[in-house]
Amino acid sequence: MTKVDFKKTLNYLYNPPQEFGTVDVPEMQFIMVDGHGDPNTAPEYKDAVEALFAVAYKMKFVSKETLEKDYTVPPLEGLWWAEDMETFLTREKSAWDWTMMIMTPDWITTKIFDDAVAQVRKAKNPAALDKVRLERYAEGLSVQIMHVGSYDDEGPVLAKMHDEFIPEFGFEENGKHHEIYLSDPRRVAPEKLKTVLRQPIK
């Protein structure tokens, strides 16, 4: 049985260079949880991530057992927005809204998702389990960059993306700010964290 690693097969989405560039992001399937507040302190965020990974790994198991299709669970991703988008530059995290999500192969059906949720409910029943949903998401044309460093050092990079690169090339923002977390902050030093920063444009 082969094992698919989407970070390799979709390398252009998960490993961009450390400079701004445009990319056409295809529509993909995700499991998602919506929430609000500081990701460092809000229990809602911790609960969302716990539920997402529990369902993601259970779906992987069901896929392997029932379809004989194995894959590496993709990294955590997040869509971020706020009433005042300046709070992303000032890092006022308590004002942020978010959708945390994990990419899910197209062969994962609603039935597999429902079966996985039922098994997770029986085994662990994490607090945010009822908030997890399976949904398709389309970004299309986007600008992205690989950021290496602390999450709190993203501000200047985002300012350059939004205030310089996007308008300089005649683009406009066209959707929610998107981040992909390639490193585990529990195991990787802040200055070495790898995060894809992406903004849909038109």
LOVEX-631720 format. One record per residue: residue number from 1; x, y, z of N, C-alpha, C in turn; residue in one letter; chain. Coordinates in nm, 3 decimals. Atoms other than C-alpha are relative to their C-alpha. Layout:
// LOVEX-631720
{NUM, {X, Y, Z}, {X, Y, Z}, {X, Y, Z}, "A", "A"};
...
// end
This chain:
// LOVEX-631720
{1, {0.085, -0.120, 0.000}, {0.000, 0.000, 0.000}, {0.089, 0.125, 0.000}, "M", "A"};
{2, {-0.077, -0.124, 0.004}, {0.145, 0.336, -0.102}, {-0.059, 0.101, 0.098}, "T", "A"};
{3, {0.042, -0.103, -0.095}, {0.128, 0.631, 0.136}, {0.025, 0.136, -0.062}, "K", "A"};
{4, {-0.009, -0.130, 0.065}, {0.057, 0.976, -0.005}, {0.041, 0.106, 0.103}, "V", "A"};
{5, {-0.039, -0.113, -0.082}, {0.235, 1.277, 0.145}, {-0.031, 0.127, -0.081}, "D", "A"};
{6, {0.045, -0.115, 0.078}, {0.053, 1.589, 0.024}, {0.097, 0.117, 0.006}, "F", "A"};
{7, {-0.101, -0.106, -0.005}, {0.335, 1.816, 0.138}, {0.101, -0.017, -0.114}, "K", "A"};
{8, {-0.088, 0.026, 0.113}, {0.536, 1.649, -0.140}, {-0.074, 0.009, -0.133}, "K", "A"};
{9, {0.074, -0.002, 0.127}, {0.269, 1.599, -0.408}, {-0.055, 0.139, -0.030}, "T", "A"};
{10, {0.045, -0.140, 0.017}, {0.146, 1.957, -0.352}, {0.108, 0.094, 0.053}, "L", "A"};
{11, {-0.116, -0.073, -0.050}, {0.493, 2.095, -0.290}, {-0.011, 0.151, -0.022}, "N", "A"};
{12, {0.009, -0.143, 0.031}, {0.411, 2.429, -0.455}, {-0.093, 0.075, 0.095}, "Y", "A"};
{13, {0.089, -0.062, -0.098}, {0.144, 2.492, -0.192}, {0.056, -0.005, 0.141}, "L", "A"};
{14, {-0.048, 0.021, -0.137}, {0.326, 2.362, 0.115}, {0.148, 0.033, 0.019}, "Y", "A"};
{15, {-0.142, -0.034, -0.015}, {0.685, 2.463, 0.041}, {0.040, 0.112, -0.097}, "N", "A"};
{16, {-0.036, -0.110, 0.089}, {0.697, 2.802, -0.134}, {0.133, 0.061, 0.041}, "P", "A"};
{17, {-0.127, -0.065, -0.035}, {1.018, 3.007, -0.146}, {-0.022, 0.113, 0.101}, "P", "A"};
{18, {0.005, -0.108, -0.097}, {1.101, 3.278, 0.108}, {-0.003, 0.136, -0.070}, "Q", "A"};
{19, {0.024, -0.127, 0.070}, {0.991, 3.549, -0.132}, {-0.142, -0.003, -0.055}, "E", "A"};
{20, {0.138, -0.006, 0.046}, {0.653, 3.670, -0.252}, {-0.014, -0.055, -0.141}, "F", "A"};
{21, {0.031, 0.053, 0.132}, {0.501, 3.487, -0.545}, {-0.148, -0.030, -0.009}, "G", "A"};
{22, {0.142, 0.032, 0.019}, {0.161, 3.413, -0.695}, {-0.016, -0.148, -0.031}, "T", "A"};
{23, {0.030, 0.141, 0.019}, {-0.002, 3.073, -0.709}, {-0.150, -0.015, -0.022}, "V", "A"};
{24, {0.142, 0.029, 0.021}, {-0.333, 2.934, -0.835}, {-0.035, -0.122, 0.086}, "D", "A"};
{25, {0.030, 0.107, -0.096}, {-0.468, 2.729, -0.544}, {-0.128, -0.073, -0.043}, "V", "A"};
{26, {0.120, 0.073, 0.041}, {-0.710, 2.453, -0.649}, {-0.099, -0.015, 0.115}, "P", "A"};
{27, {0.099, 0.031, -0.103}, {-1.033, 2.382, -0.465}, {0.038, -0.130, 0.069}, "E", "A"};
{28, {-0.036, 0.119, -0.075}, {-0.965, 2.133, -0.188}, {-0.101, -0.023, 0.113}, "M", "A"};
{29, {0.091, 0.038, -0.106}, {-1.150, 1.954, 0.090}, {0.071, 0.008, 0.135}, "Q", "A"};
{30, {-0.057, -0.017, -0.133}, {-1.093, 2.029, 0.459}, {-0.100, -0.043, 0.107}, "F", "A"};
{31, {0.082, -0.002, -0.120}, {-1.224, 1.953, 0.803}, {0.029, 0.131, 0.069}, "I", "A"};
{32, {-0.011, -0.136, -0.050}, {-1.287, 2.285, 0.977}, {-0.072, 0.018, 0.133}, "M", "A"};
{33, {0.068, -0.047, -0.121}, {-1.376, 2.446, 1.310}, {0.016, 0.151, 0.007}, "V", "A"};
{34, {-0.004, -0.146, -0.014}, {-1.465, 2.816, 1.353}, {0.014, 0.040, 0.146}, "D", "A"};
{35, {-0.010, -0.049, -0.136}, {-1.379, 3.022, 1.658}, {0.046, 0.144, 0.006}, "G", "A"};
{36, {-0.040, -0.139, -0.022}, {-1.268, 3.353, 1.808}, {0.095, 0.007, 0.119}, "H", "A"};
{37, {-0.085, -0.028, -0.115}, {-0.991, 3.481, 2.032}, {0.145, -0.035, -0.020}, "G", "A"};
{38, {-0.145, 0.018, 0.001}, {-0.622, 3.461, 2.112}, {0.034, -0.149, -0.005}, "D", "A"};
{39, {-0.033, 0.143, 0.009}, {-0.484, 3.124, 1.993}, {0.093, -0.047, 0.112}, "P", "A"};
{40, {-0.092, 0.037, -0.108}, {-0.231, 3.132, 2.278}, {-0.072, -0.023, 0.133}, "N", "A"};
{41, {0.065, 0.004, -0.130}, {-0.486, 3.165, 2.557}, {-0.145, -0.048, -0.002}, "T", "A"};
{42, {0.143, 0.034, 0.005}, {-0.841, 3.092, 2.435}, {-0.021, -0.151, 0.004}, "A", "A"};
{43, {0.031, 0.144, -0.005}, {-0.967, 2.745, 2.543}, {-0.069, -0.047, -0.128}, "P", "A"};
{44, {0.072, 0.034, 0.123}, {-1.185, 2.752, 2.231}, {0.096, -0.043, -0.111}, "E", "A"};
{45, {-0.099, 0.035, 0.102}, {-0.874, 2.739, 2.011}, {0.060, -0.136, 0.028}, "Y", "A"};
{46, {-0.057, 0.129, -0.038}, {-0.715, 2.451, 2.201}, {-0.098, -0.113, -0.027}, "K", "A"};
{47, {0.103, 0.102, 0.022}, {-1.043, 2.257, 2.186}, {-0.018, -0.028, -0.149}, "D", "A"};
{48, {0.018, 0.017, 0.144}, {-1.075, 2.318, 1.811}, {0.111, -0.085, -0.060}, "A", "A"};
{49, {-0.114, 0.074, 0.054}, {-0.725, 2.190, 1.733}, {-0.003, -0.146, 0.045}, "V", "A"};
{50, {0.008, 0.137, -0.051}, {-0.770, 1.885, 1.955}, {-0.103, -0.082, -0.077}, "E", "A"};
{51, {0.107, 0.072, 0.071}, {-1.096, 1.789, 1.783}, {0.040, -0.025, -0.145}, "A", "A"};
{52, {-0.041, 0.016, 0.139}, {-0.953, 1.846, 1.434}, {0.099, -0.115, -0.018}, "L", "A"};
{53, {-0.100, 0.105, 0.016}, {-0.652, 1.621, 1.485}, {-0.057, -0.137, 0.036}, "F", "A"};
{54, {0.063, 0.128, -0.035}, {-0.862, 1.352, 1.653}, {-0.078, -0.056, -0.119}, "A", "A"};
{55, {0.078, 0.044, 0.116}, {-1.096, 1.338, 1.352}, {0.092, -0.030, -0.119}, "V", "A"};
{56, {-0.091, 0.019, 0.114}, {-0.812, 1.372, 1.099}, {0.069, -0.136, 0.006}, "A", "A"};
{57, {-0.070, 0.128, -0.013}, {-0.621, 1.073, 1.235}, {-0.096, -0.119, -0.006}, "Y", "A"};
{58, {0.098, 0.108, 0.010}, {-0.936, 0.865, 1.268}, {-0.041, -0.021, -0.146}, "K", "A"};
{59, {0.033, 0.013, 0.142}, {-1.028, 0.939, 0.903}, {0.112, -0.072, -0.075}, "M", "A"};
{60, {-0.114, 0.067, 0.062}, {-0.678, 0.832, 0.800}, {-0.008, -0.151, 0.026}, "K", "A"};
{61, {0.011, 0.141, -0.037}, {-0.729, 0.503, 0.987}, {-0.113, -0.069, -0.078}, "F", "A"};
{62, {0.115, 0.057, 0.072}, {-1.074, 0.444, 0.831}, {0.034, -0.015, -0.148}, "V", "A"};
{63, {-0.039, 0.005, 0.141}, {-0.934, 0.525, 0.485}, {0.092, -0.118, -0.027}, "S", "A"};
{64, {-0.097, 0.109, 0.017}, {-0.650, 0.278, 0.530}, {-0.068, -0.136, 0.013}, "K", "A"};
{65, {0.066, 0.128, -0.027}, {-0.876, 0.003, 0.664}, {-0.106, -0.035, -0.104}, "E", "A"};
{66, {0.115, 0.029, 0.088}, {-1.174, 0.038, 0.429}, {0.030, 0.021, -0.148}, "T", "A"};
{67, {-0.030, -0.030, 0.140}, {-1.024, 0.183, 0.109}, {0.140, -0.045, -0.040}, "L", "A"};
{68, {-0.141, 0.034, 0.023}, {-0.663, 0.062, 0.144}, {0.074, 0.118, -0.064}, "E", "A"};
{69, {-0.068, -0.123, 0.042}, {-0.555, 0.424, 0.085}, {0.057, 0.067, 0.123}, "K", "A"};
{70, {-0.065, -0.060, -0.116}, {-0.301, 0.560, 0.329}, {0.061, 0.135, -0.038}, "D", "A"};
{71, {-0.058, -0.132, 0.026}, {-0.173, 0.916, 0.361}, {0.051, 0.060, 0.130}, "Y", "A"};
{72, {-0.049, -0.076, -0.115}, {0.019, 1.144, 0.593}, {-0.099, 0.112, 0.028}, "T", "A"};
{73, {0.094, -0.107, -0.034}, {-0.218, 1.375, 0.780}, {0.069, 0.134, -0.026}, "V", "A"};
{74, {-0.062, -0.129, 0.032}, {-0.147, 1.724, 0.640}, {0.008, 0.093, 0.121}, "P", "A"};
{75, {-0.017, -0.090, -0.114}, {-0.045, 2.014, 0.865}, {-0.124, 0.083, 0.031}, "P", "A"};
{76, {0.107, -0.091, -0.042}, {-0.278, 2.242, 1.057}, {0.007, 0.128, -0.083}, "L", "A"};
{77, {0.009, -0.126, 0.073}, {-0.396, 2.547, 0.863}, {-0.102, 0.090, 0.068}, "E", "A"};
{78, {0.095, -0.092, -0.060}, {-0.586, 2.859, 0.963}, {-0.037, 0.113, -0.093}, "G", "A"};
{79, {0.048, -0.122, 0.065}, {-0.799, 3.130, 0.804}, {-0.024, 0.101, 0.111}, "L", "A"};
{80, {0.005, -0.101, -0.105}, {-0.782, 3.456, 1.000}, {-0.060, 0.129, -0.052}, "W", "A"};
{81, {0.057, -0.130, 0.035}, {-0.982, 3.778, 0.996}, {-0.045, 0.071, 0.127}, "W", "A"};
{82, {0.047, -0.078, -0.114}, {-1.109, 4.055, 1.224}, {-0.076, 0.121, -0.054}, "A", "A"};
{83, {0.072, -0.122, 0.041}, {-1.339, 4.358, 1.215}, {0.100, 0.108, -0.039}, "E", "A"};
{84, {-0.107, -0.094, 0.031}, {-1.024, 4.571, 1.220}, {0.124, -0.080, -0.036}, "D", "A"};
{85, {-0.112, 0.083, 0.045}, {-0.758, 4.401, 1.010}, {0.135, 0.052, 0.048}, "M", "A"};
{86, {-0.125, -0.053, -0.054}, {-0.493, 4.630, 1.160}, {0.045, -0.079, 0.123}, "E", "A"};
{87, {-0.037, 0.076, -0.119}, {-0.505, 4.404, 1.467}, {0.098, -0.114, -0.033}, "T", "A"};
{88, {-0.098, 0.103, 0.037}, {-0.298, 4.152, 1.267}, {0.141, 0.058, -0.004}, "F", "A"};
{89, {-0.131, -0.065, -0.001}, {-0.017, 4.403, 1.237}, {0.040, 0.038, 0.142}, "L", "A"};
{90, {-0.028, -0.037, -0.139}, {-0.047, 4.515, 1.601}, {0.000, -0.121, 0.092}, "T", "A"};
{91, {0.001, 0.127, -0.073}, {-0.090, 4.150, 1.712}, {-0.097, 0.001, 0.118}, "R", "A"};
{92, {0.106, 0.001, -0.102}, {-0.407, 4.219, 1.917}, {-0.084, -0.126, -0.022}, "E", "A"};
{93, {0.053, 0.132, 0.036}, {-0.495, 3.851, 1.911}, {-0.140, -0.027, 0.056}, "K", "A"};
{94, {0.133, 0.023, -0.058}, {-0.804, 3.868, 2.132}, {-0.111, 0.045, -0.094}, "S", "A"};
{95, {0.101, -0.052, 0.094}, {-0.981, 4.046, 1.843}, {-0.016, -0.088, -0.123}, "A", "A"};
{96, {-0.003, 0.079, 0.123}, {-0.916, 3.772, 1.589}, {-0.111, -0.104, -0.006}, "W", "A"};
{97, {0.088, 0.114, 0.033}, {-1.169, 3.536, 1.430}, {0.082, -0.098, -0.083}, "D", "A"};
{98, {-0.078, 0.099, 0.073}, {-1.044, 3.213, 1.281}, {-0.082, -0.122, -0.038}, "W", "A"};
{99, {0.046, 0.135, 0.037}, {-1.124, 2.889, 1.104}, {0.125, -0.086, -0.006}, "T", "A"};
{100, {-0.112, 0.094, 0.004}, {-0.875, 2.616, 1.186}, {-0.043, -0.120, -0.083}, "M", "A"};
{101, {0.039, 0.106, 0.093}, {-0.862, 2.334, 0.935}, {0.118, -0.089, -0.036}, "M", "A"};
{102, {-0.099, 0.097, 0.047}, {-0.678, 2.029, 0.803}, {-0.047, -0.053, -0.135}, "I", "A"};
{103, {0.036, 0.048, 0.133}, {-0.673, 1.935, 0.436}, {-0.029, -0.150, 0.003}, "M", "A"};
{104, {0.049, 0.137, -0.001}, {-0.851, 1.608, 0.364}, {-0.009, -0.051, -0.144}, "T", "A"};
{105, {0.003, 0.050, 0.138}, {-0.811, 1.389, 0.052}, {-0.140, -0.003, -0.059}, "P", "A"};
{106, {0.129, 0.000, 0.067}, {-1.089, 1.404, -0.206}, {-0.073, -0.133, 0.014}, "D", "A"};
{107, {0.067, 0.130, -0.010}, {-1.154, 1.033, -0.159}, {-0.068, -0.020, 0.137}, "W", "A"};
{108, {0.069, 0.008, -0.128}, {-1.270, 1.096, 0.199}, {-0.143, 0.048, -0.020}, "I", "A"};
{109, {0.141, -0.031, 0.022}, {-1.649, 1.086, 0.171}, {-0.067, 0.046, 0.129}, "T", "A"};
{110, {0.078, -0.040, -0.117}, {-1.915, 1.222, 0.402}, {-0.020, -0.118, 0.095}, "T", "A"};
{111, {0.018, 0.118, -0.085}, {-1.972, 0.867, 0.525}, {0.125, -0.030, 0.081}, "K", "A"};
{112, {-0.124, 0.024, -0.073}, {-1.606, 0.820, 0.616}, {0.017, 0.105, 0.110}, "I", "A"};
{113, {-0.008, -0.107, -0.100}, {-1.611, 1.157, 0.794}, {-0.095, -0.029, 0.116}, "F", "A"};
{114, {0.099, 0.027, -0.106}, {-1.929, 1.066, 0.984}, {0.042, -0.120, 0.085}, "D", "A"};
{115, {-0.047, 0.118, -0.074}, {-1.787, 0.724, 1.078}, {0.115, 0.038, 0.094}, "D", "A"};
{116, {-0.114, -0.042, -0.082}, {-1.467, 0.888, 1.203}, {-0.046, 0.081, 0.120}, "A", "A"};
{117, {0.053, -0.082, -0.110}, {-1.658, 1.144, 1.410}, {-0.066, -0.089, 0.105}, "V", "A"};
{118, {0.068, 0.089, -0.094}, {-1.868, 0.867, 1.564}, {0.101, -0.079, 0.083}, "A", "A"};
{119, {-0.102, 0.075, -0.074}, {-1.558, 0.668, 1.658}, {0.075, 0.088, 0.098}, "Q", "A"};
{120, {-0.066, -0.093, -0.091}, {-1.388, 0.973, 1.807}, {-0.091, 0.034, 0.118}, "V", "A"};
{121, {0.095, -0.030, -0.106}, {-1.703, 1.053, 2.003}, {-0.003, -0.113, 0.104}, "R", "A"};
{122, {0.005, 0.115, -0.090}, {-1.706, 0.703, 2.148}, {0.129, -0.013, 0.081}, "K", "A"};
{123, {-0.129, 0.021, -0.067}, {-1.335, 0.704, 2.234}, {0.042, 0.118, 0.087}, "A", "A"};
{124, {-0.052, -0.118, -0.071}, {-1.248, 1.061, 2.339}, {-0.104, 0.107, 0.026}, "K", "A"};
{125, {0.103, -0.104, -0.005}, {-1.542, 1.293, 2.270}, {0.057, 0.136, 0.038}, "N", "A"};
{126, {-0.057, -0.132, -0.031}, {-1.334, 1.615, 2.261}, {-0.107, 0.109, -0.001}, "P", "A"};
{127, {0.100, -0.105, -0.025}, {-1.513, 1.936, 2.357}, {-0.057, 0.062, -0.127}, "A", "A"};
{128, {0.045, -0.069, 0.121}, {-1.531, 2.084, 2.007}, {-0.042, -0.095, -0.112}, "A", "A"};
{129, {0.029, 0.098, 0.106}, {-1.622, 1.765, 1.821}, {-0.122, 0.036, -0.083}, "L", "A"};
{130, {0.123, -0.033, 0.074}, {-1.972, 1.885, 1.729}, {0.018, 0.119, -0.093}, "D", "A"};
{131, {-0.026, -0.116, 0.086}, {-1.817, 2.193, 1.564}, {0.078, -0.037, -0.126}, "K", "A"};
{132, {-0.080, 0.041, 0.116}, {-1.606, 1.993, 1.318}, {-0.091, -0.027, -0.119}, "V", "A"};
{133, {0.078, 0.022, 0.121}, {-1.739, 2.000, 0.963}, {0.092, -0.034, -0.116}, "R", "A"};
{134, {-0.073, 0.033, 0.123}, {-1.628, 1.866, 0.624}, {-0.049, 0.093, -0.109}, "L", "A"};
{135, {0.043, -0.103, 0.094}, {-1.626, 2.135, 0.357}, {0.107, 0.022, -0.107}, "E", "A"};
{136, {-0.094, -0.034, 0.107}, {-1.468, 2.229, 0.025}, {0.030, 0.151, 0.008}, "R", "A"};
{137, {-0.041, -0.140, -0.009}, {-1.274, 2.555, 0.004}, {0.083, 0.033, -0.123}, "Y", "A"};
{138, {-0.070, -0.043, 0.122}, {-1.156, 2.742, -0.305}, {0.060, 0.138, 0.021}, "A", "A"};
{139, {-0.069, -0.130, -0.013}, {-0.897, 3.022, -0.296}, {0.034, 0.060, -0.135}, "E", "A"};
{140, {-0.039, -0.052, 0.130}, {-0.782, 3.052, -0.656}, {0.130, 0.079, 0.007}, "G", "A"};
{141, {-0.121, -0.079, 0.008}, {-0.522, 3.316, -0.735}, {0.036, 0.060, 0.136}, "L", "A"};
{142, {-0.044, -0.046, -0.132}, {-0.318, 3.402, -0.424}, {0.146, 0.041, -0.007}, "S", "A"};
{143, {-0.141, -0.029, -0.021}, {0.010, 3.555, -0.314}, {0.043, -0.073, 0.127}, "V", "A"};
{144, {-0.044, 0.074, -0.118}, {0.216, 3.350, -0.070}, {0.151, 0.013, 0.017}, "Q", "A"};
{145, {-0.142, -0.004, -0.034}, {0.554, 3.332, 0.101}, {0.024, -0.096, 0.115}, "I", "A"};
{146, {-0.039, 0.080, -0.116}, {0.736, 3.099, 0.338}, {0.062, 0.094, 0.104}, "M", "A"};
{147, {-0.054, -0.079, -0.110}, {0.793, 3.274, 0.670}, {0.074, -0.092, 0.095}, "H", "A"};
{148, {-0.078, 0.076, -0.097}, {1.070, 3.137, 0.891}, {0.024, 0.090, 0.121}, "V", "A"};
{149, {-0.014, -0.080, -0.120}, {1.055, 3.267, 1.246}, {-0.123, -0.008, 0.087}, "G", "A"};
{150, {0.110, -0.003, -0.095}, {0.822, 3.337, 1.534}, {-0.128, 0.049, -0.066}, "S", "A"};
{151, {0.129, -0.048, 0.049}, {0.452, 3.383, 1.467}, {-0.012, 0.151, 0.024}, "Y", "A"};
{152, {0.012, -0.142, -0.032}, {0.483, 3.725, 1.633}, {0.090, 0.088, -0.087}, "D", "A"};
{153, {-0.083, -0.076, 0.093}, {0.741, 3.827, 1.372}, {-0.063, 0.009, -0.139}, "D", "A"};
{154, {0.067, -0.002, 0.130}, {0.488, 3.792, 1.090}, {-0.043, 0.141, -0.040}, "E", "A"};
{155, {0.056, -0.132, 0.026}, {0.369, 4.154, 1.122}, {0.066, 0.076, -0.114}, "G", "A"};
{156, {-0.065, -0.072, 0.108}, {0.633, 4.320, 0.901}, {-0.014, -0.068, -0.137}, "P", "A"};
{157, {0.015, 0.074, 0.126}, {0.604, 4.044, 0.638}, {-0.141, 0.022, -0.056}, "V", "A"};
{158, {0.138, -0.023, 0.044}, {0.225, 4.084, 0.626}, {-0.019, 0.142, -0.047}, "L", "A"};
{159, {0.011, -0.140, 0.041}, {0.259, 4.462, 0.606}, {0.057, 0.018, -0.141}, "A", "A"};
{160, {-0.061, -0.010, 0.132}, {0.491, 4.426, 0.307}, {-0.088, -0.068, -0.105}, "K", "A"};
{161, {0.088, 0.071, 0.092}, {0.256, 4.173, 0.144}, {-0.121, 0.085, -0.038}, "M", "A"};
{162, {0.127, -0.070, 0.023}, {-0.057, 4.385, 0.185}, {0.019, 0.144, -0.049}, "H", "A"};
{163, {-0.017, -0.142, 0.031}, {0.084, 4.737, 0.153}, {0.093, 0.026, -0.118}, "D", "A"};
{164, {-0.095, -0.022, 0.109}, {0.354, 4.685, -0.108}, {-0.022, -0.097, -0.117}, "E", "A"};
{165, {0.003, 0.096, 0.110}, {0.347, 4.361, -0.311}, {-0.136, -0.002, -0.070}, "F", "A"};
{166, {0.133, 0.015, 0.062}, {-0.029, 4.329, -0.368}, {-0.038, 0.123, -0.082}, "I", "A"};
{167, {0.037, -0.117, 0.082}, {-0.097, 4.692, -0.477}, {0.101, 0.029, -0.112}, "P", "A"};
{168, {-0.102, -0.031, 0.101}, {0.234, 4.723, -0.666}, {-0.025, -0.074, -0.130}, "E", "A"};
{169, {0.025, 0.079, 0.120}, {0.130, 4.448, -0.906}, {-0.145, 0.007, -0.046}, "F", "A"};
{170, {0.136, -0.025, 0.047}, {-0.225, 4.577, -0.946}, {-0.104, -0.097, 0.051}, "G", "A"};
{171, {0.095, 0.095, -0.056}, {-0.394, 4.314, -0.729}, {-0.082, 0.064, 0.112}, "F", "A"};
{172, {0.081, -0.035, -0.116}, {-0.665, 4.347, -0.465}, {-0.020, -0.125, 0.084}, "E", "A"};
{173, {0.028, 0.114, -0.087}, {-0.727, 4.125, -0.163}, {-0.137, -0.057, -0.034}, "E", "A"};
{174, {0.123, 0.067, 0.045}, {-0.997, 3.868, -0.230}, {-0.031, -0.121, 0.087}, "N", "A"};
{175, {0.030, 0.112, -0.089}, {-1.057, 3.654, 0.078}, {0.079, 0.011, 0.128}, "G", "A"};
{176, {-0.057, -0.001, -0.135}, {-0.928, 3.563, 0.421}, {0.149, -0.036, -0.001}, "K", "A"};
{177, {-0.141, 0.032, -0.021}, {-0.565, 3.557, 0.531}, {0.012, -0.146, 0.041}, "H", "A"};
{178, {-0.013, 0.146, -0.015}, {-0.442, 3.196, 0.530}, {0.142, -0.032, 0.047}, "H", "A"};
{179, {-0.131, 0.045, -0.048}, {-0.158, 3.036, 0.726}, {0.004, -0.152, 0.006}, "E", "A"};
{180, {-0.020, 0.145, -0.008}, {-0.018, 2.682, 0.709}, {0.119, -0.025, 0.091}, "I", "A"};
{181, {-0.101, 0.018, -0.104}, {0.181, 2.562, 1.010}, {0.077, -0.129, -0.024}, "Y", "A"};
{182, {-0.080, 0.115, 0.039}, {0.457, 2.333, 0.893}, {0.085, -0.055, 0.114}, "L", "A"};
{183, {-0.082, 0.041, -0.113}, {0.640, 2.315, 1.227}, {-0.085, -0.018, 0.125}, "S", "A"};
{184, {0.065, 0.020, -0.129}, {0.534, 2.190, 1.569}, {0.066, 0.092, 0.102}, "D", "A"};
{185, {-0.062, -0.095, -0.093}, {0.591, 2.481, 1.811}, {0.043, -0.062, 0.132}, "P", "A"};
{186, {-0.042, 0.068, -0.122}, {0.628, 2.230, 2.094}, {0.139, -0.060, -0.014}, "R", "A"};
{187, {-0.128, 0.067, 0.025}, {0.940, 2.086, 1.930}, {0.101, 0.086, -0.075}, "R", "A"};
{188, {-0.086, -0.083, 0.083}, {1.082, 2.366, 1.716}, {0.015, 0.138, 0.063}, "V", "A"};
{189, {-0.026, -0.132, -0.057}, {1.246, 2.687, 1.839}, {-0.075, 0.107, -0.079}, "A", "A"};
{190, {0.079, -0.103, 0.068}, {1.044, 3.002, 1.758}, {0.067, 0.056, -0.125}, "P", "A"};
{191, {-0.069, -0.061, 0.114}, {1.311, 3.140, 1.525}, {0.012, -0.095, -0.119}, "E", "A"};
{192, {-0.011, 0.097, 0.108}, {1.299, 2.820, 1.316}, {-0.137, -0.049, -0.050}, "K", "A"};
{193, {0.134, 0.041, 0.043}, {0.921, 2.784, 1.278}, {-0.023, 0.036, -0.147}, "L", "A"};
{194, {0.033, -0.024, 0.141}, {0.808, 2.749, 0.915}, {-0.152, 0.014, -0.016}, "K", "A"};
{195, {0.142, -0.027, 0.018}, {0.472, 2.902, 0.823}, {-0.022, 0.057, -0.140}, "T", "A"};
{196, {0.040, -0.056, 0.128}, {0.319, 2.954, 0.479}, {-0.102, 0.111, 0.027}, "V", "A"};
{197, {0.093, -0.112, -0.010}, {0.152, 3.297, 0.465}, {-0.061, 0.024, -0.137}, "L", "A"};
{198, {0.067, -0.009, 0.130}, {-0.108, 3.330, 0.190}, {-0.118, 0.098, 0.005}, "R", "A"};
{199, {0.113, -0.092, 0.012}, {-0.357, 3.592, 0.075}, {-0.063, -0.013, -0.138}, "Q", "A"};
{200, {0.068, 0.001, 0.130}, {-0.615, 3.535, -0.202}, {-0.009, 0.141, -0.058}, "P", "A"};
{201, {0.001, -0.130, 0.067}, {-0.611, 3.816, -0.459}, {-0.083, -0.008, -0.128}, "I", "A"};
{202, {0.066, -0.007, 0.131}, {-0.787, 3.930, -0.773}, {0.059, 0.114, -0.079}, "K", "A"};
// end
